[in-house]
Amino acid sequence: MSKCFFKGHYLKATAGTCEEMMKRAVFSRELGVSIVMHDYLKGGFTTNTGLAHYCRDNGLLLHIHRAMHAVINGQKNHGMHFRVLAKTLRMSGGDYIRTGTVVGKLEGERDITLGFVNLLCDDFVEQDRSRGIYFTQDWVSLPGVLPVASGGIHVWHMPALTKIFGDDSVLHLGGGTLGHPWGNAPGAVANRVALEACVKARNEGRDLAREGNEIIREAFKWSLELAVSCEVWKEIIFNFAAVDVLDK
């Protein structure tokens, strides 16, 4: 693989006033940018909905950042859970939102994360207390929001990310791309090769959880970019317990 599709940008529209936010969104469109980003908790739900309508009417994608969420949902004895914030965001509007990674640096218990990912994406979600979904949710025709796995992820995480998030998701590898010793483009190539190897293996019926490392090792025999990336990230782990866990 010599090329990785195209290089894109997104511009942050978050501002001190609603008016300035809209000016930035309009300016982004004039520049030909296809994506704008908004901190929806900082801006507020009403402001976010206004921006979401503008983006949809003008062919822009709206990337939702959840900055400040930990202040609201970081403790069990106050605030509200992120699944509530995720559902409210789906009603407010947006195309994709960062949800944590389960395996990266952003803490998140797997079943809980999958629970609010389902609430973001699916039209109908059955009650499942093991994932923190305490009642059935029928979204009828309300559009879904793609989850973004972002935060400390790299090529060795790709088998787990593919298994956890599936096809309808966005994998945002910042340092996992830019940290490649050969530069940004080889970093992107390495990530893409790892992803496609994992998808191919999954479609062939292989167990990503059990065979993940072996799948990556097989792939880097055919990609020097991936081999170098694997060497860089082989000892990078984030080993801490999740704060957000279900009560037993």
BALUM-868754 format. One record per residue (C-alpha): residue number from 1; chain; x negated, y, z. Coordinates in nm, 2 decimals, padded with zeros to 4 digits. Layout:
BEGIN
@num=NUM&chaine=A&X=X&Y=Y&Z=Z;
...
***
This chain:
BEGIN
@num=1&chaine=A&X=00.00&Y=00.00&Z=00.00;
@num=2&chaine=A&X=-00.17&Y=00.32&Z=-00.12;
@num=3&chaine=A&X=00.11&Y=00.57&Z=-00.05;
@num=4&chaine=A&X=00.37&Y=00.62&Z=00.22;
@num=5&chaine=A&X=00.66&Y=00.79&Z=00.04;
@num=6&chaine=A&X=00.64&Y=01.16&Z=00.12;
@num=7&chaine=A&X=00.54&Y=01.41&Z=00.38;
@num=8&chaine=A&X=00.82&Y=01.60&Z=00.54;
@num=9&chaine=A&X=00.88&Y=01.86&Z=00.81;
@num=10&chaine=A&X=01.14&Y=01.96&Z=01.06;
@num=11&chaine=A&X=01.17&Y=02.31&Z=01.21;
@num=12&chaine=A&X=01.28&Y=02.37&Z=01.56;
@num=13&chaine=A&X=01.59&Y=02.59&Z=01.57;
@num=14&chaine=A&X=01.62&Y=02.61&Z=01.95;
@num=15&chaine=A&X=01.62&Y=02.98&Z=02.06;
@num=16&chaine=A&X=01.71&Y=03.21&Z=02.34;
@num=17&chaine=A&X=02.04&Y=03.31&Z=02.18;
@num=18&chaine=A&X=02.30&Y=03.14&Z=01.96;
@num=19&chaine=A&X=02.25&Y=03.41&Z=01.70;
@num=20&chaine=A&X=01.87&Y=03.35&Z=01.68;
@num=21&chaine=A&X=01.92&Y=02.98&Z=01.66;
@num=22&chaine=A&X=02.15&Y=03.02&Z=01.36;
@num=23&chaine=A&X=01.90&Y=03.26&Z=01.20;
@num=24&chaine=A&X=01.63&Y=02.99&Z=01.23;
@num=25&chaine=A&X=01.86&Y=02.73&Z=01.08;
@num=26&chaine=A&X=01.94&Y=02.96&Z=00.79;
@num=27&chaine=A&X=01.57&Y=03.04&Z=00.74;
@num=28&chaine=A&X=01.49&Y=02.66&Z=00.75;
@num=29&chaine=A&X=01.74&Y=02.60&Z=00.47;
@num=30&chaine=A&X=01.59&Y=02.89&Z=00.26;
@num=31&chaine=A&X=01.25&Y=02.74&Z=00.30;
@num=32&chaine=A&X=01.38&Y=02.41&Z=00.16;
@num=33&chaine=A&X=01.33&Y=02.22&Z=00.48;
@num=34&chaine=A&X=01.56&Y=01.91&Z=00.51;
@num=35&chaine=A&X=01.56&Y=01.87&Z=00.89;
@num=36&chaine=A&X=01.60&Y=02.11&Z=01.18;
@num=37&chaine=A&X=01.56&Y=02.02&Z=01.55;
@num=38&chaine=A&X=01.76&Y=02.14&Z=01.85;
@num=39&chaine=A&X=01.73&Y=02.09&Z=02.22;
@num=40&chaine=A&X=02.10&Y=02.02&Z=02.28;
@num=41&chaine=A&X=02.09&Y=02.03&Z=02.66;
@num=42&chaine=A&X=01.90&Y=02.36&Z=02.67;
@num=43&chaine=A&X=02.13&Y=02.51&Z=02.40;
@num=44&chaine=A&X=02.45&Y=02.37&Z=02.54;
@num=45&chaine=A&X=02.72&Y=02.15&Z=02.38;
@num=46&chaine=A&X=02.92&Y=02.44&Z=02.22;
@num=47&chaine=A&X=02.61&Y=02.59&Z=02.06;
@num=48&chaine=A&X=02.50&Y=02.25&Z=01.94;
@num=49&chaine=A&X=02.84&Y=02.18&Z=01.78;
@num=50&chaine=A&X=02.82&Y=02.51&Z=01.59;
@num=51&chaine=A&X=02.47&Y=02.42&Z=01.46;
@num=52&chaine=A&X=02.59&Y=02.07&Z=01.37;
@num=53&chaine=A&X=02.87&Y=02.21&Z=01.16;
@num=54&chaine=A&X=02.63&Y=02.44&Z=00.98;
@num=55&chaine=A&X=02.38&Y=02.16&Z=00.91;
@num=56&chaine=A&X=02.65&Y=01.93&Z=00.77;
@num=57&chaine=A&X=02.80&Y=02.21&Z=00.56;
@num=58&chaine=A&X=02.46&Y=02.30&Z=00.41;
@num=59&chaine=A&X=02.29&Y=01.96&Z=00.36;
@num=60&chaine=A&X=02.06&Y=01.97&Z=00.66;
@num=61&chaine=A&X=01.98&Y=01.68&Z=00.90;
@num=62&chaine=A&X=02.00&Y=01.77&Z=01.27;
@num=63&chaine=A&X=01.74&Y=01.61&Z=01.49;
@num=64&chaine=A&X=01.84&Y=01.62&Z=01.85;
@num=65&chaine=A&X=01.58&Y=01.65&Z=02.13;
@num=66&chaine=A&X=01.69&Y=01.57&Z=02.48;
@num=67&chaine=A&X=01.44&Y=01.80&Z=02.67;
@num=68&chaine=A&X=01.56&Y=01.85&Z=03.03;
@num=69&chaine=A&X=01.76&Y=01.53&Z=03.05;
@num=70&chaine=A&X=01.55&Y=01.38&Z=03.33;
@num=71&chaine=A&X=01.65&Y=01.67&Z=03.56;
@num=72&chaine=A&X=02.01&Y=01.56&Z=03.51;
@num=73&chaine=A&X=01.99&Y=01.18&Z=03.50;
@num=74&chaine=A&X=01.66&Y=01.11&Z=03.67;
@num=75&chaine=A&X=01.80&Y=01.04&Z=04.01;
@num=76&chaine=A&X=02.08&Y=00.80&Z=04.11;
@num=77&chaine=A&X=02.23&Y=01.03&Z=04.38;
@num=78&chaine=A&X=02.31&Y=01.33&Z=04.16;
@num=79&chaine=A&X=02.37&Y=01.43&Z=03.80;
@num=80&chaine=A&X=02.50&Y=01.20&Z=03.53;
@num=81&chaine=A&X=02.36&Y=00.90&Z=03.34;
@num=82&chaine=A&X=02.21&Y=00.95&Z=03.00;
@num=83&chaine=A&X=02.48&Y=00.72&Z=02.85;
@num=84&chaine=A&X=02.73&Y=01.00&Z=02.93;
@num=85&chaine=A&X=02.50&Y=01.26&Z=02.78;
@num=86&chaine=A&X=02.46&Y=01.04&Z=02.47;
@num=87&chaine=A&X=02.84&Y=01.00&Z=02.43;
@num=88&chaine=A&X=02.88&Y=01.37&Z=02.47;
@num=89&chaine=A&X=02.62&Y=01.43&Z=02.21;
@num=90&chaine=A&X=02.80&Y=01.20&Z=01.96;
@num=91&chaine=A&X=03.11&Y=01.41&Z=02.01;
@num=92&chaine=A&X=02.91&Y=01.74&Z=01.98;
@num=93&chaine=A&X=02.73&Y=01.64&Z=01.66;
@num=94&chaine=A&X=02.38&Y=01.54&Z=01.54;
@num=95&chaine=A&X=02.22&Y=01.29&Z=01.31;
@num=96&chaine=A&X=01.97&Y=01.13&Z=01.54;
@num=97&chaine=A&X=01.84&Y=01.16&Z=01.90;
@num=98&chaine=A&X=01.54&Y=01.04&Z=02.09;
@num=99&chaine=A&X=01.65&Y=00.75&Z=02.32;
@num=100&chaine=A&X=01.32&Y=00.63&Z=02.47;
@num=101&chaine=A&X=01.13&Y=00.32&Z=02.35;
@num=102&chaine=A&X=01.16&Y=00.05&Z=02.62;
@num=103&chaine=A&X=00.80&Y=-00.04&Z=02.54;
@num=104&chaine=A&X=00.63&Y=00.30&Z=02.51;
@num=105&chaine=A&X=00.55&Y=00.57&Z=02.76;
@num=106&chaine=A&X=00.91&Y=00.69&Z=02.81;
@num=107&chaine=A&X=01.06&Y=00.48&Z=03.08;
@num=108&chaine=A&X=01.38&Y=00.29&Z=03.00;
@num=109&chaine=A&X=01.52&Y=-00.05&Z=03.10;
@num=110&chaine=A&X=01.59&Y=-00.26&Z=02.79;
@num=111&chaine=A&X=01.95&Y=-00.35&Z=02.85;
@num=112&chaine=A&X=02.05&Y=00.00&Z=02.96;
@num=113&chaine=A&X=01.88&Y=00.15&Z=02.66;
@num=114&chaine=A&X=02.05&Y=-00.09&Z=02.42;
@num=115&chaine=A&X=02.38&Y=00.00&Z=02.59;
@num=116&chaine=A&X=02.36&Y=00.37&Z=02.51;
@num=117&chaine=A&X=02.22&Y=00.29&Z=02.16;
@num=118&chaine=A&X=02.53&Y=00.09&Z=02.09;
@num=119&chaine=A&X=02.74&Y=00.38&Z=02.22;
@num=120&chaine=A&X=02.56&Y=00.61&Z=01.98;
@num=121&chaine=A&X=02.58&Y=00.39&Z=01.67;
@num=122&chaine=A&X=02.87&Y=00.15&Z=01.68;
@num=123&chaine=A&X=03.24&Y=00.22&Z=01.59;
@num=124&chaine=A&X=03.37&Y=-00.01&Z=01.86;
@num=125&chaine=A&X=03.18&Y=-00.11&Z=02.18;
@num=126&chaine=A&X=03.30&Y=-00.38&Z=02.41;
@num=127&chaine=A&X=03.28&Y=-00.36&Z=02.79;
@num=128&chaine=A&X=02.95&Y=-00.51&Z=02.91;
@num=129&chaine=A&X=02.84&Y=-00.43&Z=03.26;
@num=130&chaine=A&X=02.50&Y=-00.59&Z=03.20;
@num=131&chaine=A&X=02.42&Y=-00.30&Z=02.97;
@num=132&chaine=A&X=02.59&Y=-00.04&Z=03.18;
@num=133&chaine=A&X=02.90&Y=-00.02&Z=02.96;
@num=134&chaine=A&X=03.19&Y=-00.02&Z=03.21;
@num=135&chaine=A&X=03.48&Y=00.01&Z=02.97;
@num=136&chaine=A&X=03.56&Y=-00.05&Z=02.61;
@num=137&chaine=A&X=03.49&Y=00.24&Z=02.38;
@num=138&chaine=A&X=03.67&Y=00.29&Z=02.04;
@num=139&chaine=A&X=03.51&Y=00.57&Z=01.84;
@num=140&chaine=A&X=03.76&Y=00.54&Z=01.56;
@num=141&chaine=A&X=03.62&Y=00.74&Z=01.27;
@num=142&chaine=A&X=03.37&Y=00.96&Z=01.47;
@num=143&chaine=A&X=03.03&Y=00.94&Z=01.29;
@num=144&chaine=A&X=02.75&Y=00.77&Z=01.48;
@num=145&chaine=A&X=02.40&Y=00.90&Z=01.57;
@num=146&chaine=A&X=02.08&Y=00.71&Z=01.49;
@num=147&chaine=A&X=01.85&Y=00.63&Z=01.79;
@num=148&chaine=A&X=01.49&Y=00.75&Z=01.77;
@num=149&chaine=A&X=01.23&Y=00.54&Z=01.94;
@num=150&chaine=A&X=00.96&Y=00.80&Z=02.02;
@num=151&chaine=A&X=00.69&Y=00.83&Z=02.29;
@num=152&chaine=A&X=00.37&Y=00.64&Z=02.31;
@num=153&chaine=A&X=00.44&Y=00.38&Z=02.05;
@num=154&chaine=A&X=00.19&Y=00.22&Z=01.81;
@num=155&chaine=A&X=00.14&Y=-00.07&Z=01.57;
@num=156&chaine=A&X=00.12&Y=-00.34&Z=01.85;
@num=157&chaine=A&X=00.47&Y=-00.23&Z=01.96;
@num=158&chaine=A&X=00.62&Y=-00.28&Z=01.62;
@num=159&chaine=A&X=00.75&Y=-00.64&Z=01.67;
@num=160&chaine=A&X=00.93&Y=-00.54&Z=01.99;
@num=161&chaine=A&X=01.07&Y=-00.22&Z=01.84;
@num=162&chaine=A&X=01.20&Y=-00.41&Z=01.53;
@num=163&chaine=A&X=01.37&Y=-00.66&Z=01.76;
@num=164&chaine=A&X=01.51&Y=-00.40&Z=02.00;
@num=165&chaine=A&X=01.63&Y=-00.13&Z=01.77;
@num=166&chaine=A&X=01.69&Y=-00.32&Z=01.44;
@num=167&chaine=A&X=01.74&Y=-00.16&Z=01.10;
@num=168&chaine=A&X=01.96&Y=00.14&Z=01.19;
@num=169&chaine=A&X=01.70&Y=00.34&Z=01.38;
@num=170&chaine=A&X=01.41&Y=00.59&Z=01.35;
@num=171&chaine=A&X=01.06&Y=00.51&Z=01.47;
@num=172&chaine=A&X=00.87&Y=00.83&Z=01.55;
@num=173&chaine=A&X=00.50&Y=00.75&Z=01.58;
@num=174&chaine=A&X=00.32&Y=01.08&Z=01.65;
@num=175&chaine=A&X=-00.01&Y=00.99&Z=01.83;
@num=176&chaine=A&X=00.03&Y=00.64&Z=01.68;
@num=177&chaine=A&X=-00.02&Y=00.79&Z=01.34;
@num=178&chaine=A&X=-00.24&Y=01.09&Z=01.40;
@num=179&chaine=A&X=-00.47&Y=00.89&Z=01.63;
@num=180&chaine=A&X=-00.60&Y=00.68&Z=01.34;
@num=181&chaine=A&X=-00.98&Y=00.74&Z=01.30;
@num=182&chaine=A&X=-00.94&Y=00.77&Z=00.92;
@num=183&chaine=A&X=-00.68&Y=01.04&Z=00.94;
@num=184&chaine=A&X=-00.30&Y=01.09&Z=00.91;
@num=185&chaine=A&X=-00.23&Y=00.91&Z=00.58;
@num=186&chaine=A&X=-00.41&Y=00.59&Z=00.68;
@num=187&chaine=A&X=-00.23&Y=00.60&Z=01.01;
@num=188&chaine=A&X=00.10&Y=00.62&Z=00.83;
@num=189&chaine=A&X=00.00&Y=00.33&Z=00.60;
@num=190&chaine=A&X=-00.09&Y=00.12&Z=00.90;
@num=191&chaine=A&X=00.24&Y=00.18&Z=01.07;
@num=192&chaine=A&X=00.44&Y=00.11&Z=00.75;
@num=193&chaine=A&X=00.25&Y=-00.22&Z=00.69;
@num=194&chaine=A&X=00.31&Y=-00.33&Z=01.05;
@num=195&chaine=A&X=00.68&Y=-00.25&Z=01.02;
@num=196&chaine=A&X=00.73&Y=-00.43&Z=00.69;
@num=197&chaine=A&X=00.55&Y=-00.73&Z=00.82;
@num=198&chaine=A&X=00.78&Y=-00.75&Z=01.12;
@num=199&chaine=A&X=01.09&Y=-00.70&Z=00.91;
@num=200&chaine=A&X=00.98&Y=-00.97&Z=00.67;
@num=201&chaine=A&X=00.89&Y=-01.21&Z=00.96;
@num=202&chaine=A&X=01.23&Y=-01.14&Z=01.13;
@num=203&chaine=A&X=01.42&Y=-01.21&Z=00.80;
@num=204&chaine=A&X=01.23&Y=-01.54&Z=00.77;
@num=205&chaine=A&X=01.36&Y=-01.64&Z=01.11;
@num=206&chaine=A&X=01.04&Y=-01.60&Z=01.31;
@num=207&chaine=A&X=01.06&Y=-01.50&Z=01.68;
@num=208&chaine=A&X=00.93&Y=-01.15&Z=01.71;
@num=209&chaine=A&X=00.91&Y=-01.16&Z=02.09;
@num=210&chaine=A&X=00.70&Y=-01.48&Z=02.09;
@num=211&chaine=A&X=00.50&Y=-01.44&Z=01.77;
@num=212&chaine=A&X=00.47&Y=-01.06&Z=01.75;
@num=213&chaine=A&X=00.10&Y=-01.03&Z=01.80;
@num=214&chaine=A&X=00.03&Y=-01.32&Z=01.56;
@num=215&chaine=A&X=00.25&Y=-01.15&Z=01.29;
@num=216&chaine=A&X=00.05&Y=-00.82&Z=01.33;
@num=217&chaine=A&X=-00.28&Y=-01.01&Z=01.31;
@num=218&chaine=A&X=-00.17&Y=-01.19&Z=00.99;
@num=219&chaine=A&X=-00.08&Y=-00.85&Z=00.84;
@num=220&chaine=A&X=-00.40&Y=-00.67&Z=00.91;
@num=221&chaine=A&X=-00.60&Y=-00.93&Z=00.71;
@num=222&chaine=A&X=-00.45&Y=-00.75&Z=00.40;
@num=223&chaine=A&X=-00.46&Y=-00.39&Z=00.53;
@num=224&chaine=A&X=-00.78&Y=-00.23&Z=00.64;
@num=225&chaine=A&X=-00.58&Y=00.07&Z=00.77;
@num=226&chaine=A&X=-00.38&Y=-00.16&Z=00.99;
@num=227&chaine=A&X=-00.69&Y=-00.35&Z=01.11;
@num=228&chaine=A&X=-00.85&Y=-00.02&Z=01.22;
@num=229&chaine=A&X=-00.53&Y=00.09&Z=01.39;
@num=230&chaine=A&X=-00.50&Y=-00.24&Z=01.58;
@num=231&chaine=A&X=-00.85&Y=-00.20&Z=01.71;
@num=232&chaine=A&X=-00.78&Y=00.16&Z=01.83;
@num=233&chaine=A&X=-00.46&Y=00.07&Z=02.02;
@num=234&chaine=A&X=-00.54&Y=-00.28&Z=02.14;
@num=235&chaine=A&X=-00.60&Y=-00.18&Z=02.50;
@num=236&chaine=A&X=-00.34&Y=00.10&Z=02.53;
@num=237&chaine=A&X=-00.05&Y=00.00&Z=02.76;
@num=238&chaine=A&X=00.20&Y=00.18&Z=02.98;
@num=239&chaine=A&X=00.25&Y=-00.04&Z=03.28;
@num=240&chaine=A&X=00.51&Y=00.11&Z=03.51;
@num=241&chaine=A&X=00.86&Y=00.01&Z=03.63;
@num=242&chaine=A&X=01.17&Y=00.18&Z=03.51;
@num=243&chaine=A&X=01.35&Y=00.42&Z=03.75;
@num=244&chaine=A&X=01.68&Y=00.38&Z=03.56;
@num=245&chaine=A&X=01.79&Y=00.03&Z=03.65;
@num=246&chaine=A&X=02.13&Y=-00.13&Z=03.70;
@num=247&chaine=A&X=02.25&Y=-00.20&Z=04.05;
@num=248&chaine=A&X=02.25&Y=-00.57&Z=04.12;
***
